[in-house]
Amino acid sequence: MTISEPTPKAVPATDEARIGIYICHCGSNIAGTVDVGKVTEFASKLTNVTIARHYMYMCSDSGQALIKDDIEKLRLNRVVVASCSPRMHEPTFRKVCESKGLNRYLFEMANLREQCSWAHMHEPEKATQKAMELVRMSVAKARQLEPLPLMEVEVKPSALVIGGGVAGLSAARDVAKRGFKVTLVESRPVLGGNLAKLHTLFPSGKEAFEVIHPIIKDVLENTNITTKLGAKLVSSQGFIGNFKVTLSEQPEFVNEKCNLCGECWKVCPVEVPDNSNFNLTTRKAIYQVPDYLSQGASSKVVVDPEHCNKCGKCADACKANAIDLDLGPKESEVEAGSIILATGFDSFEPTGIFLYGKNPNVLTLAQLSRILNNDGPTNGELFNPRNGRKPSSIVFISCVGSREDPETPGKEESGTPARTYCSRVCCAAMAESANMIREKYPDTQVYVLYRDFRAFGKGQEELYRKSRENLVKYIRYTSEKPPEISTKESSEEEVKPLVVLVWDDLIAKQVEIPADMIVLASAMVPPQGETELGQTLGVTRSRDGFFLEAHLKLNPLSSVSDGIFIAGAAQGPKDSCDSAAQGSGAAGKASALLAQGRVPIESSISFVNEDKCGGCGICEGACIYGAIEMKKLEGTRFKRVAHVIEALCKGCGTCGAGCPSGAITMKHFTDKQLTEMIKAAI
């Protein structure tokens, strides 16, 4: 499937190379430390350098035009740009070279920003000297550069979307609308994700179901979309344009004969927390999917395979013979040209924090949202379903599990890094819930204990002001003096009343607040299984555990694995509006890839000299991208040699470093090129 274009005509020998050097000021990022004029003068005297220039911003349109003009007028056959990281602008300057007929691999880049000016900002003289050395090394390599064939791969015109929340649904719908086939995979038995369980959305005040249900309806009615519920990705192989993944699908234990009589769950002995209500209530291991979640379920009654003990009582009680517990999971293969990860988030369970899990009157913000929901366990009425009490005083506490100090005690022992990030949606969600409570229950006192109120989105500042008008009491606390929760002695009550102690900075005094209900704004965290999924697909994660974009500014929504895109809260905490927008954005990128038919791939990859290869297989085990496989050498009976899958290779060089026979070299980073750079350095 890899297609190589004819190799361009060879560039003249080393002594005939005509090199242009362009040194960027990068505003003051480089020029503020490095004397770019001095570096340019030094570069102009190097062997084979035809022209050396410096400019304020080489990546600008005018900077690019400067290079294009010199390639044409001075007949340059190699270009060196000394500026920022190649990760940021190497593709930009490669396109500049190609626009004037120069092979993209006759371009070399020196990093004078991250590796020089930023690293030595207090040593300008030494930084300038180092910049000269970096430029000299790049010129030495440029003399040895060779044109490489430009390669392409065919693209299968279909997409795989992992995650059935608002981001995944938006992505699947938008790709399918463009005429491509889509497979939508959701691990739960229903679509809608976290959004389907929430109440109103800020700042619009719309009911969550008004937003999510029309999207679910569009997805289910689109014939281009195949929905797989209760399915998980277990393995993946292939590359951009040609992915082949294996899915494990849970069986449908309850078939279409089910008449919803309810006898099955009445006799089920297993009772577990109901995650559709954020564990406020319980359900059986076989249960009826709530009406607000039933869209997308193949049957309204489902079996939870994680908790079912296969006792068979439900099947015995079913007079319609609709239950078969002997079924097992099945595997299926899906081929796709692109993959969109929209796995969403989980709500942090703050067990043991502020008495959560110990006192039934301590809830999370997500649980309060379910209580206020008309489809929730209390039909929208404000009382605690755990004890049936209506609170007269509610205290919200922000940043529970978010914005933690990196040196948080006990984190090292737990093996979980501190969640230093902000979860972004909590502040506005607290204000929205506080407003609803004050307007519907004006006798209920509401307090918000916050560290910093971050109303960054559209309409969120107005939401905050409205809550102040509704007499919601805000008290700021610091991480050094967090709130303390205690209980009052009471002989009459089984659950002792709660008291919140908080230091109020405004009056410089500790305040005591009696609370019937404490609501914790807990963090948004990556879902369970994110690590395994990332490893299976070769997608890296940031320190906070969410999937990492290739580049925040220049390549958002794309992962480091070509052809795999990221959308919604899979990339980091965000609200439903941003998640839906990112789902559509990822769909646009995936569709653009699918529409091309063929896409270019990197040519600076590994090359195996089959005559030298001993067939030991060390390189195959060393390659983290699965880009090397052992194959029988054509024309021989037994000899096995390493074979590079060009579309998977990232040119990292690990295979070459481990090869005991020196049979593997790296195109664009050959031994000769690197040797010349070393000679220039010393």
C-alpha positions as CSV (number, residue, x, y, z in Angstrom):
1,M,0.0,0.0,0.0
2,T,3.0,2.3,0.3
3,I,3.5,4.2,-3.0
4,S,6.8,5.8,-3.7
5,E,7.3,8.5,-6.3
6,P,10.4,8.5,-8.6
7,T,13.5,9.7,-6.7
8,P,14.2,13.3,-7.7
9,K,17.4,14.0,-9.6
10,A,20.4,13.9,-7.4
11,V,21.8,17.1,-6.0
12,P,25.3,18.1,-7.1
13,A,28.3,16.8,-5.0
14,T,29.2,18.3,-1.7
15,D,31.6,20.9,-3.1
16,E,28.9,22.2,-5.4
17,A,26.3,22.6,-2.7
18,R,24.7,26.0,-2.6
19,I,23.4,26.6,0.9
20,G,21.2,29.4,2.2
21,I,21.2,30.2,5.9
22,Y,18.4,32.1,7.6
23,I,18.6,33.1,11.2
24,C,15.4,34.1,13.1
25,H,15.2,36.7,15.8
26,C,11.9,35.2,17.0
27,G,11.0,38.6,18.3
28,S,13.2,38.8,21.4
29,N,13.0,35.1,22.2
30,I,16.4,34.5,20.4
31,A,17.7,38.0,19.7
32,G,17.2,39.0,23.3
33,T,20.1,36.7,24.2
34,V,21.9,35.7,21.1
35,D,23.7,38.3,18.9
36,V,22.0,37.2,15.6
37,G,24.0,39.7,13.6
38,K,27.3,38.1,14.8
39,V,26.0,34.6,14.1
40,T,24.9,35.6,10.6
41,E,28.3,37.0,9.8
42,F,30.0,33.8,11.1
43,A,27.6,31.7,9.0
44,S,28.3,33.6,5.8
45,K,31.9,32.5,5.9
46,L,31.2,28.7,6.2
47,T,32.0,26.5,3.3
48,N,29.3,26.2,0.6
49,V,27.2,29.0,2.1
50,T,25.9,31.1,-0.7
51,I,23.8,33.5,1.4
52,A,23.3,34.1,5.1
53,R,20.5,36.4,6.4
54,H,18.7,37.2,9.6
55,Y,15.1,38.4,10.0
56,M,12.7,39.2,12.7
57,Y,10.2,36.4,12.1
58,M,11.3,33.8,9.5
59,C,8.0,31.9,9.8
60,S,6.0,35.0,8.7
61,D,4.8,35.4,5.1
62,S,7.5,37.9,4.4
63,G,10.2,35.7,5.9
64,Q,9.1,32.7,3.8
65,A,9.0,34.9,0.7
66,L,12.6,35.9,1.4
67,I,13.7,32.2,1.3
68,K,11.6,31.5,-1.8
69,D,13.2,34.4,-3.7
70,D,16.7,33.3,-2.8
71,I,16.1,29.7,-3.9
72,E,15.0,31.0,-7.3
73,K,17.5,33.8,-7.8
74,L,20.6,32.3,-6.2
75,R,19.9,28.7,-7.3
76,L,20.1,27.4,-3.7
77,N,19.9,23.6,-3.5
78,R,19.9,23.4,0.3
79,V,18.3,25.5,3.0
80,V,19.2,25.9,6.7
81,V,16.9,27.8,9.1
82,A,18.1,28.6,12.6
83,S,15.1,29.4,14.7
84,C,12.8,27.5,17.1
85,S,12.1,23.8,17.6
86,P,11.6,21.7,14.4
87,R,8.5,20.4,16.1
88,M,6.9,23.8,15.6
89,H,7.9,25.0,12.1
90,E,9.9,22.3,10.2
91,P,6.7,21.5,8.1
92,T,6.4,25.2,7.4
93,F,9.9,25.6,5.9
94,R,9.7,22.2,4.1
95,K,6.7,23.5,2.2
96,V,8.6,26.7,1.4
97,C,11.4,24.6,-0.2
98,E,8.9,22.4,-2.1
99,S,7.1,25.5,-3.5
100,K,10.3,26.2,-5.4
101,G,10.9,22.7,-6.6
102,L,13.4,21.8,-3.9
103,N,13.0,18.3,-2.2
104,R,11.8,18.8,1.3
105,Y,14.6,16.7,2.7
106,L,17.2,19.2,1.5
107,F,16.1,21.4,4.3
108,E,17.8,21.4,7.8
109,M,16.8,23.2,10.9
110,A,18.9,24.4,13.9
111,N,17.2,25.1,17.2
112,L,18.5,28.4,18.6
113,R,15.5,29.0,20.9
114,E,14.8,26.0,23.2
115,Q,18.4,24.6,22.9
116,C,20.2,27.9,23.2
117,S,18.7,31.3,24.0
118,W,16.1,30.0,26.5
119,A,18.6,27.6,28.1
120,H,21.3,30.3,28.5
121,M,19.4,33.5,28.8
122,H,21.8,34.8,31.5
123,E,24.9,34.1,29.4
124,P,24.6,36.0,26.2
125,E,28.2,35.6,25.1
126,K,28.2,31.9,25.7
127,A,24.8,31.6,24.0
128,T,26.0,33.4,20.9
129,Q,29.0,31.1,20.7
130,K,26.8,28.0,21.1
131,A,24.5,29.4,18.4
132,M,27.5,29.6,16.0
133,E,28.4,26.0,16.8
134,L,24.8,24.8,16.2
135,V,24.7,26.6,12.9
136,R,28.1,25.2,11.8
137,M,26.9,21.7,12.7
138,S,23.7,22.2,10.7
139,V,25.6,23.4,7.7
140,A,27.9,20.4,7.9
141,K,24.9,18.1,7.8
142,A,23.3,20.1,5.0
143,R,26.3,19.4,2.7
144,Q,25.5,15.7,3.1
145,L,21.8,15.9,2.6
146,E,20.2,13.8,-0.1
147,P,16.8,14.0,-1.7
148,L,14.4,11.3,-0.5
149,P,11.4,9.9,-2.5
150,L,8.1,11.3,-1.4
151,M,5.8,8.4,-0.2
152,E,2.1,8.1,0.1
153,V,-0.4,5.5,1.5
154,E,-3.9,4.8,0.5
155,V,-6.7,5.7,2.9
156,K,-9.7,3.6,3.7
157,P,-12.8,5.9,3.5
158,S,-14.2,5.1,7.0
159,A,-13.7,6.3,10.6
160,L,-13.8,4.7,14.0
161,V,-15.0,6.9,16.9
162,I,-14.4,5.7,20.5
163,G,-16.7,7.2,23.0
164,G,-20.5,7.8,22.9
165,G,-20.6,11.1,24.8
166,V,-21.4,14.5,23.3
167,A,-17.9,14.8,21.7
168,G,-18.0,11.3,20.2
169,L,-21.6,11.7,19.0
170,S,-20.9,15.0,17.4
171,A,-17.8,13.6,15.7
172,A,-19.6,10.5,14.4
173,R,-22.6,12.5,13.1
174,D,-20.4,15.1,11.3
175,V,-18.2,12.5,9.7
176,A,-21.2,10.5,8.5
177,K,-22.9,13.6,7.1
178,R,-19.9,14.0,4.8
179,G,-20.7,10.6,3.3
180,F,-18.2,8.4,5.1
181,K,-18.9,5.2,7.0
182,V,-18.5,5.4,10.8
183,T,-18.2,2.8,13.6
184,L,-19.1,4.3,17.0
185,V,-17.9,2.3,19.9
186,E,-19.2,2.9,23.5
187,S,-18.2,0.7,26.5
188,R,-21.5,1.3,28.3
189,P,-24.9,-0.1,27.2
190,V,-26.3,3.4,26.4
191,L,-25.2,6.6,24.5
192,G,-25.0,10.1,25.9
193,G,-22.0,9.9,28.3
194,N,-22.0,12.1,31.4
195,L,-24.1,14.8,29.8
196,A,-27.2,12.5,29.7
197,K,-27.2,12.3,33.5
198,L,-26.8,16.1,34.2
199,H,-29.5,18.7,34.8
200,T,-29.3,22.1,33.2
201,L,-26.4,23.5,31.2
202,F,-24.9,26.9,31.8
203,P,-25.1,29.6,30.7
204,S,-28.1,28.8,28.4
205,G,-30.1,27.1,31.2
206,K,-31.2,24.4,28.7
207,E,-32.1,20.9,30.0
208,A,-29.2,18.5,29.2
209,F,-31.5,16.1,27.5
210,E,-32.7,18.8,25.1
211,V,-29.1,19.0,23.9
212,I,-28.0,15.4,23.9
213,H,-31.1,13.5,22.7
214,P,-31.3,15.2,19.2
215,I,-27.7,14.3,18.6
216,I,-28.3,10.7,19.7
217,K,-31.4,10.6,17.4
218,D,-29.3,11.8,14.4
219,V,-26.7,9.2,15.1
220,L,-29.1,6.3,15.4
221,E,-31.0,7.3,12.3
222,N,-27.9,7.8,10.1
223,T,-27.4,4.7,7.9
224,N,-23.7,5.5,7.6
225,I,-23.1,4.9,11.4
226,T,-22.8,1.5,13.0
227,T,-23.2,1.7,16.8
228,K,-21.5,-0.9,19.0
229,L,-22.6,-0.6,22.6
230,G,-20.9,-2.5,25.4
231,A,-17.8,-2.8,23.3
232,K,-14.1,-2.1,24.0
233,L,-11.0,-1.9,21.9
234,V,-8.6,-4.7,22.7
235,S,-5.9,-4.5,20.0
236,S,-4.9,-2.3,17.1
237,Q,-2.5,-2.6,14.2
238,G,-1.9,-0.6,11.0
239,F,-1.1,3.1,10.3
240,I,-2.6,6.3,9.0
241,G,-5.3,5.5,6.5
242,N,-5.2,1.7,7.2
243,F,-6.1,0.9,10.8
244,K,-7.4,-2.5,11.8
245,V,-8.7,-2.8,15.4
246,T,-10.2,-5.7,17.3
247,L,-13.2,-5.0,19.5
248,S,-14.6,-7.1,22.4
249,E,-18.4,-6.9,22.4
250,Q,-20.5,-7.9,25.4
251,P,-23.4,-10.1,24.4
252,E,-27.1,-9.1,24.6
253,F,-28.2,-11.3,27.4
254,V,-31.7,-10.0,27.1
255,N,-33.3,-10.3,23.7
256,E,-36.3,-8.8,21.9
257,K,-38.8,-11.2,23.6
258,C,-38.5,-9.1,26.8
259,N,-41.8,-7.5,27.8
260,L,-40.5,-5.4,30.7
261,C,-42.5,-7.4,33.3
262,G,-39.8,-6.7,35.9
263,E,-39.8,-10.2,37.4
264,C,-36.1,-10.7,36.6
265,W,-34.7,-7.8,38.7
266,K,-37.1,-8.6,41.5
267,V,-35.4,-11.9,42.1
268,C,-31.8,-10.8,41.4
269,P,-29.8,-11.1,44.6
270,V,-27.0,-8.7,43.5
271,E,-27.4,-5.1,44.4
272,V,-24.8,-2.5,43.3
273,P,-24.5,1.3,43.3
274,D,-26.4,2.8,40.3
275,N,-23.8,4.8,38.3
276,S,-26.7,6.4,36.3
277,N,-27.5,8.3,39.5
278,F,-23.8,8.8,40.4
279,N,-24.2,6.1,43.1
280,L,-26.8,7.9,45.0
281,T,-29.1,4.9,44.7
282,T,-28.6,1.2,44.0
283,R,-29.8,-1.2,41.3
284,K,-29.7,-4.9,40.6
285,A,-27.2,-6.7,38.3
286,I,-30.0,-7.0,35.8
287,Y,-32.0,-3.8,35.5
288,Q,-34.2,-1.6,33.3
289,V,-32.3,1.2,31.6
290,P,-34.0,4.5,32.7
291,D,-36.1,6.2,30.0
292,Y,-33.8,9.2,29.7
293,L,-30.9,6.9,28.9
294,S,-32.8,4.2,26.9
295,Q,-32.1,5.8,23.5
296,G,-29.3,3.7,21.9
297,A,-29.9,0.5,24.0
298,S,-30.7,-2.6,22.0
299,S,-33.0,-3.7,24.8
300,K,-34.5,-1.7,27.7
301,V,-33.4,-4.4,30.1
302,V,-29.7,-5.1,30.4
303,V,-27.3,-7.3,32.4
304,D,-24.3,-5.8,34.1
305,P,-21.6,-8.5,33.3
306,E,-19.2,-7.0,35.8
307,H,-21.5,-7.7,38.7
308,C,-23.7,-10.5,37.6
309,N,-22.9,-13.8,39.4
310,K,-24.7,-15.9,36.8
311,C,-26.9,-17.5,39.5
312,G,-29.7,-17.9,36.8
313,K,-32.6,-16.7,39.0
314,C,-33.5,-14.0,36.5
315,A,-33.6,-16.5,33.7
316,D,-35.8,-18.8,35.7
317,A,-38.2,-16.0,36.6
318,C,-38.5,-14.9,33.0
319,K,-41.7,-16.4,31.5
320,A,-40.9,-14.9,28.0
321,N,-37.6,-16.8,27.8
322,A,-35.8,-13.6,26.9
323,I,-32.7,-14.1,29.1
324,D,-29.7,-16.2,28.2
325,L,-26.7,-15.9,30.6
326,D,-24.6,-18.5,28.8
327,L,-23.6,-16.1,26.1
328,G,-20.0,-14.8,26.1
329,P,-18.3,-11.8,24.6
330,K,-17.4,-11.9,20.9
331,E,-14.7,-10.3,19.0
332,S,-15.0,-8.3,15.8
333,E,-12.6,-6.5,13.5
334,V,-13.1,-2.9,12.2
335,E,-11.0,-1.3,9.5
336,A,-10.8,2.5,9.4
337,G,-8.8,5.2,7.8
338,S,-8.9,7.4,10.9
339,I,-9.7,7.1,14.6
340,I,-11.2,9.7,16.9
341,L,-10.7,9.3,20.6
342,A,-13.6,10.9,22.6
343,T,-13.5,8.9,25.8
344,G,-14.6,11.7,28.0
345,F,-14.0,11.9,31.8
346,D,-14.8,10.3,35.1
347,S,-15.8,12.3,38.2
348,F,-13.3,12.0,41.0
349,E,-14.5,10.1,44.0
350,P,-13.3,12.1,47.0
351,T,-13.5,9.2,49.4
352,G,-12.4,10.2,52.9
353,I,-12.1,13.9,52.0
354,F,-14.4,16.2,54.0
355,L,-16.2,13.1,55.4
356,Y,-17.3,12.0,51.9
357,G,-18.2,8.3,52.1
358,K,-18.6,8.5,55.9
359,N,-21.5,11.0,56.2
360,P,-24.5,10.6,53.9
361,N,-25.0,14.4,53.9
362,V,-21.7,15.0,52.0
363,L,-22.3,14.7,48.2
364,T,-20.5,15.6,45.0
365,L,-21.6,18.3,42.6
366,A,-22.5,15.7,40.1
367,Q,-24.7,14.0,42.6
368,L,-26.5,17.3,43.4
369,S,-27.1,17.7,39.7
370,R,-28.8,14.3,39.6
371,I,-31.0,15.3,42.5
372,L,-32.0,18.6,40.8
373,N,-32.8,16.7,37.6
374,N,-36.5,15.9,37.0
375,D,-35.4,12.4,35.9
376,G,-33.3,12.0,39.0
377,P,-33.9,9.9,42.1
378,T,-36.0,12.6,43.8
379,N,-37.8,13.8,40.6
380,G,-36.1,17.2,40.9
381,E,-37.0,17.9,44.5
382,L,-34.2,19.1,46.8
383,F,-33.9,16.4,49.4
384,N,-31.2,13.9,50.1
385,P,-32.3,10.5,48.7
386,R,-30.0,8.8,51.3
387,N,-32.1,10.0,54.2
388,G,-35.1,11.8,52.7
389,R,-34.2,15.1,54.4
390,K,-34.6,18.5,52.8
391,P,-31.6,20.7,53.6
392,S,-32.1,24.2,55.0
393,S,-28.4,25.1,54.7
394,I,-26.0,23.9,51.8
395,V,-22.3,24.5,51.7
396,F,-20.4,24.1,48.4
397,I,-16.6,23.5,48.5
398,S,-14.6,24.1,45.4
399,C,-11.4,22.5,44.0
400,V,-11.8,19.1,45.7
401,G,-9.2,17.0,43.9
402,S,-8.3,19.8,41.5
403,R,-5.4,22.3,41.8
404,E,-3.6,20.2,44.3
405,D,-0.1,21.1,45.5
406,P,2.5,19.0,43.7
407,E,3.9,18.3,47.2
408,T,0.6,17.0,48.5
409,P,1.4,14.7,51.4
410,G,0.8,11.0,50.7
411,K,0.7,11.4,47.0
412,E,4.0,9.6,46.5
413,E,2.9,6.6,48.5
414,S,-0.5,6.4,46.6
415,G,1.2,6.3,43.3
416,T,-1.2,8.9,41.9
417,P,0.4,12.2,40.9
418,A,-1.2,15.4,42.3
419,R,-3.9,16.8,40.1
420,T,-2.5,20.3,39.7
421,Y,-4.8,21.2,36.9
422,C,-8.1,23.2,37.1
423,S,-11.2,21.3,36.2
424,R,-12.6,24.4,34.6
425,V,-16.3,23.8,34.8
426,C,-16.8,23.5,38.6
427,C,-17.1,27.2,39.4
428,A,-19.8,28.0,36.9
429,A,-21.6,24.7,37.8
430,M,-21.6,25.7,41.5
431,A,-23.1,29.1,40.6
432,E,-25.7,27.5,38.4
433,S,-26.8,25.0,41.0
434,A,-26.8,27.7,43.7
435,N,-29.0,29.9,41.6
436,M,-31.5,27.1,41.0
437,I,-31.7,26.3,44.7
438,R,-32.1,29.9,45.8
439,E,-34.8,30.6,43.2
440,K,-36.8,27.5,43.9
441,Y,-36.1,27.2,47.6
442,P,-35.6,30.8,48.9
443,D,-35.5,29.7,52.5
444,T,-32.5,27.5,51.9
445,Q,-29.2,29.2,52.8
446,V,-26.4,28.6,50.3
447,Y,-22.7,29.2,50.9
448,V,-19.8,28.8,48.4
449,L,-16.3,28.2,49.8
450,Y,-13.9,28.9,46.9
451,R,-10.2,29.3,46.4
452,D,-10.4,31.4,43.2
453,F,-13.6,31.8,41.2
454,R,-12.8,31.2,37.5
455,A,-15.7,32.4,35.4
456,F,-13.8,32.3,32.1
457,G,-16.5,31.3,29.6
458,K,-19.2,33.1,27.8
459,G,-22.0,34.1,30.2
460,Q,-20.2,32.7,33.2
461,E,-19.4,36.1,34.8
462,E,-23.1,37.0,34.5
463,L,-24.0,33.7,36.1
464,Y,-21.7,34.6,39.1
465,R,-23.2,38.1,39.4
466,K,-26.7,36.6,39.4
467,S,-25.8,34.3,42.2
468,R,-24.6,37.2,44.3
469,E,-27.9,38.9,43.6
470,N,-29.7,35.8,44.8
471,L,-27.8,36.2,48.1
472,V,-25.5,33.2,47.7
473,K,-22.8,33.8,50.2
474,Y,-19.2,33.5,48.9
475,I,-16.3,32.9,51.3
476,R,-12.7,32.6,49.9
477,Y,-10.4,30.1,51.5
478,T,-6.7,29.4,50.8
479,S,-4.9,26.0,50.2
480,E,-2.9,26.7,53.4
481,K,-6.2,27.0,55.4
482,P,-8.7,24.7,53.9
483,P,-12.2,24.3,55.4
484,E,-12.7,21.8,58.2
485,I,-15.7,19.6,58.7
486,S,-16.9,18.5,62.2
487,T,-20.0,17.0,63.6
488,K,-22.1,18.3,66.5
489,E,-23.1,15.9,69.3
490,S,-26.7,15.0,69.1
491,S,-28.5,12.3,71.1
492,E,-31.7,12.6,69.0
493,E,-30.3,12.1,65.5
494,E,-28.6,9.0,64.1
495,V,-26.5,11.1,61.7
496,K,-24.9,14.0,63.6
497,P,-25.4,17.5,62.2
498,L,-22.4,18.9,60.2
499,V,-20.5,22.1,60.9
500,V,-18.1,23.7,58.5
501,L,-15.2,25.8,59.9
502,V,-13.5,28.1,57.4
503,W,-11.1,31.1,57.7
504,D,-12.7,34.1,56.0
505,D,-9.9,36.3,54.6
506,L,-12.2,39.3,54.2
507,I,-12.9,39.6,58.0
508,A,-9.8,37.8,59.1
509,K,-11.8,35.5,61.3
510,Q,-12.8,31.9,61.4
511,V,-16.5,31.3,60.5
512,E,-18.7,28.5,61.7
513,I,-21.4,27.4,59.3
514,P,-24.0,24.7,60.2
515,A,-24.7,22.6,57.1
516,D,-27.5,20.1,56.3
517,M,-25.7,19.2,53.1
518,I,-22.1,19.7,51.9
519,V,-21.5,19.6,48.2
520,L,-18.0,18.9,46.9
521,A,-17.0,20.2,43.5
522,S,-14.8,17.2,42.6
523,A,-12.2,17.0,39.8
524,M,-12.7,15.7,36.3
525,V,-10.3,12.8,35.8
526,P,-9.3,10.5,32.9
527,P,-11.5,7.4,32.7
528,Q,-10.3,4.1,33.9
529,G,-8.6,2.2,31.1
530,E,-7.2,5.3,29.5
531,T,-3.6,4.1,30.0
532,E,-4.2,0.8,28.3
533,L,-6.1,2.4,25.4
534,G,-3.3,4.9,24.8
535,Q,-0.7,2.2,24.8
536,T,-2.7,0.1,22.4
537,L,-3.1,3.0,19.9
538,G,0.3,4.5,20.5
539,V,-1.2,7.8,21.7
540,T,0.8,9.7,24.4
541,R,-0.7,11.2,27.5
542,S,0.2,14.4,29.4
543,R,1.3,14.4,33.1
544,D,-2.3,14.8,34.2
545,G,-3.3,11.5,32.4
546,F,-5.4,13.0,29.6
547,F,-4.5,12.4,25.9
548,L,-1.9,14.7,24.6
549,E,-2.3,16.8,21.4
550,A,0.5,16.9,18.9
551,H,0.8,20.6,19.3
552,L,-1.5,22.9,21.1
553,K,-1.4,25.7,18.5
554,L,-0.1,24.3,15.3
555,N,-1.8,20.9,15.3
556,P,-4.6,20.8,17.8
557,L,-7.0,17.8,18.0
558,S,-4.3,15.6,16.4
559,S,-2.3,13.0,18.4
560,V,1.3,12.1,17.9
561,S,0.1,9.0,16.0
562,D,-0.8,10.1,12.5
563,G,-4.5,9.5,11.7
564,I,-5.7,9.5,15.3
565,F,-7.5,12.5,16.6
566,I,-8.6,13.6,20.1
567,A,-11.9,15.3,21.0
568,G,-13.6,16.6,24.1
569,A,-12.7,15.8,27.7
570,A,-10.4,13.0,26.5
571,Q,-7.9,15.8,25.9
572,G,-8.6,17.6,29.2
573,P,-11.4,19.1,31.4
574,K,-13.9,21.1,29.5
575,D,-17.7,21.8,29.3
576,S,-20.2,20.3,27.0
577,C,-20.1,23.2,24.5
578,D,-16.3,22.9,24.1
579,S,-16.6,19.1,23.9
580,A,-19.2,19.2,21.1
581,A,-17.1,21.8,19.2
582,Q,-14.0,19.7,19.5
583,G,-16.0,16.7,18.3
584,S,-16.9,18.6,15.2
585,G,-13.4,19.8,14.8
586,A,-11.9,16.3,15.0
587,A,-14.6,15.2,12.5
588,G,-13.4,17.9,10.1
589,K,-9.8,16.8,10.4
590,A,-10.7,13.1,10.0
591,S,-13.0,13.8,7.1
592,A,-10.3,15.8,5.3
593,L,-7.9,12.9,5.7
594,L,-10.5,10.4,4.4
595,A,-11.4,12.6,1.4
596,Q,-7.8,12.7,0.2
597,G,-7.7,9.1,-0.9
598,R,-3.9,9.1,-0.4
599,V,-1.8,10.9,2.2
600,P,1.9,11.6,2.3
601,I,4.0,9.9,5.0
602,E,7.4,10.7,6.5
603,S,10.4,9.5,4.4
604,S,13.1,10.0,7.1
605,I,12.7,6.4,8.3
606,S,14.8,3.3,8.9
607,F,16.4,1.4,6.1
608,V,17.6,-2.2,6.3
609,N,20.7,-3.5,4.4
610,E,19.5,-7.1,3.8
611,D,23.0,-8.3,3.0
612,K,24.2,-7.3,6.5
613,C,21.1,-8.3,8.4
614,G,21.7,-11.4,10.6
615,G,18.0,-11.9,11.3
616,C,18.4,-11.7,15.1
617,G,15.2,-9.8,15.7
618,I,16.6,-7.4,18.2
619,C,15.3,-4.5,16.2
620,E,11.8,-6.0,16.1
621,G,11.6,-6.1,19.9
622,A,13.1,-2.6,20.3
623,C,10.6,-0.8,18.0
624,I,7.8,0.7,20.2
625,Y,5.8,1.5,17.0
626,G,5.6,-2.1,15.7
627,A,7.2,-0.9,12.5
628,I,9.6,-3.8,12.1
629,E,8.8,-7.4,11.3
630,M,11.0,-10.4,10.4
631,K,10.4,-11.8,7.0
632,K,11.9,-14.6,4.9
633,L,14.4,-13.1,2.4
634,E,13.2,-13.6,-1.1
635,G,15.3,-16.1,-3.1
636,T,16.5,-17.9,0.0
637,R,15.3,-21.0,1.9
638,F,15.7,-20.0,5.5
639,K,17.3,-16.6,5.9
640,R,15.1,-14.1,7.8
641,V,15.7,-10.4,7.6
642,A,14.2,-7.3,9.2
643,H,11.6,-5.5,7.1
644,V,10.5,-1.9,7.8
645,I,6.7,-1.1,7.6
646,E,7.3,2.4,6.2
647,A,4.0,3.9,7.2
648,L,4.5,3.0,10.9
649,C,8.1,4.0,11.2
650,K,8.7,7.3,13.0
651,G,12.5,7.4,12.4
652,C,13.4,7.4,16.1
653,G,16.6,5.3,15.5
654,T,16.1,2.8,18.3
655,C,16.4,-0.1,15.9
656,G,19.6,1.2,14.4
657,A,21.1,1.7,17.9
658,G,20.3,-1.9,18.9
659,C,21.4,-3.6,15.6
660,P,24.6,-5.6,16.4
661,S,25.5,-6.0,12.7
662,G,25.0,-2.3,11.7
663,A,22.5,-3.3,9.1
664,I,20.0,-0.5,9.9
665,T,20.6,3.1,9.0
666,M,18.3,6.1,9.2
667,K,17.4,8.1,6.1
668,H,18.1,11.8,6.6
669,F,20.2,10.9,9.7
670,T,22.8,8.7,8.1
671,D,26.1,7.9,9.8
672,K,27.9,10.1,7.3
673,Q,25.7,13.1,8.1
674,L,26.0,12.7,11.8
675,T,29.8,12.2,11.6
676,E,30.1,15.4,9.8
677,M,28.1,17.2,12.4
678,I,30.4,15.8,15.2
679,K,33.5,16.8,13.3
680,A,32.0,20.4,13.0
681,A,31.3,20.4,16.7
682,I,34.8,19.4,17.8
